[in-house]
Amino acid sequence: MPRARRRVAADASRFLVVGAVATTVALLIFNGLVHGFNPGSDAPLNDRPQLAFFLANVVGMLVSFRGTRDWAFRNRSSRHTDGGRTAFVVINLVTMAIPMGFLWISRNLLGLDDPVSDNLAANVLGLFAGTSVRFLLLRQYVFPRSFAVTREQVPEQVSEV
């Protein structure tokens, strides 16, 4: 496997592990808010699944930023003065619209509101699409690969005498 492809695979693997942890946190919060934290309990946001998804994923985003910056892209530095925080949040909020769109279609166009349908729409199909886009954007714009220039790569300067 070429070196560049191995680098992408390593970045993607670490990114997916961080994402799995953040997604587990968000999934537990989302299901608790929409379907109840205990069997038979009232779910506080059953009638507002998009809001529940947003709130749950904001918490997941906090978990994700730390893991992404400190582990997934640990060999890459951010080109942003704030360490990439603003760009990270913007990219996450924009790509959060993808699974929320899947959830909206499931709930409003297909009329499905059971836990399996909600989770399949938002946390399987939507999550896959959103994560793919998020990985590409974060890798390219928030944590780009820095190229170190060695002395051998710098052309000799000719001085005029």
N, C-alpha and C positions, 0 to 999 in steps of 0.2 A: 504494500500500500504506500503510495507517495506520501512524503512528509507533510505536505499541506493538508491532505485528506485526513491523516492521523491527528493533526492539530484540531481540525474541525470536529472530528469524532470525539476527541477528548473534551473539548469545550462543550459540545452538545451533551455528552454523558453527564458531566458535572452539573450543567444547567438543568438537565432533567431530574437529577437527584434533588437539587434545591427546589425545583418546581414541585416535585412530589411531596416534599415536606410542607411547603406553603399551601399546596392544594389540599392536603389532608386537613390542615387547620381551617381553611376556607370552607371545605366541604362539611365539616362538623358544625361550623357556625351557621352556614346556609341551611342545612337540614333542620337544625334546631329552631331557627327563626321561622322557616316555612312549614315544617311538619311537626314541630314540637320537640322539646328536649327530653320529655318522658312520654312513654306510651299513654295515650288517653289525655294528655295535657293539651291545653289550647296553644296553638302556635301564634306568636305575636304578629308575624308578618305573612300569614298564609295568603292573604288577598293582595299582597305586594311583593311578589317573588323577585322582581327586578331590583327593588330597593334592598331586599335581603341579600341578593347576590352581590350587589355593589358593596354593602357594608362588610360582608364576609371577606370579600376579595381585597378590600383596603387593608384589613388585618393581615391577610395572606401576603400582600405586597410588602408590608413592613418586614416580614420574615424573609421574603424573597430577596429584597435589596441587600440585606446583610450577607446572606449566603452567596448571592451572585457576585457581589463586589469582593468579598473576602475569600471565596473558594472557587466558584465556577470560572470566573475570569481573573483569577489572582495574578496571572502573568501579564495582564493588560492593565494599563492605567487609563483613567478617564482623561479626555482632553478638555473637560469642563472645569471651571474654577471651583464649583461646588462639589466636585468629586462625582459628578454625573447624577446627583440626586434629582434635580429638576427634570432632566431628560428622561430618567428612569420612570419617574411618576407620570410624566406626560405620555410616554410610550405605553405604560401599563394601563392608564385610563383609556387611551384610544383603543388599544387592543382588547380591553374589557368589553367593549361594545360588540365584539364578535360573538362571544358566548351569550351575552344578554340578548342579542338578536335571535339566536337559536331558541332561547328560552321564550322570548316573546312570540315567535312563530308557533312553538309547541302549545303554549297557553292560549293565545288569542286566535290563531288561524285554525289550529287543529283541535282546540278545545280539550286538551289533555292537561290534567292538574294533579295527577298522582305522583308519588315520590319517584317511581321508576322513570316516568316520562320527563319530569323536571331534571333529574340527574343525567339521563341520557342526552337530553338536549343541551343543557348548560355545561355539565361536567364531564362529558365524553366527547360529543361532536364539536361543541363550541370550544371546549378547552383545547382539543387537538389543533383546531384551526388557529385559535388565538395564540397558543404557545409557539407554533411554527413561525408566525409573523413576528411575535415578540422576540424570539431568539435571533432572528435575522436582523431586526432593527437594533437591539441592544448590542449585538456583536459588532455591527457596523458603525453605529453612531455614538454609543455611550462608552463602550470599552473596545475601541479599535486596536488593532495590532500595532504596536510601536516598532518601528524599524530602527535598529541601532546601526549607525554608520561607523564603520571601522576605518582606520587610517588607510588601509589598502584600497578602500572604495572611494576615497576622496582623490580627485585628480591633482597632480602636482601643479602648483601655481608657478608660472614663469614670471620671474621678476625682471623688470626692465632695468638695465644698468646704464 
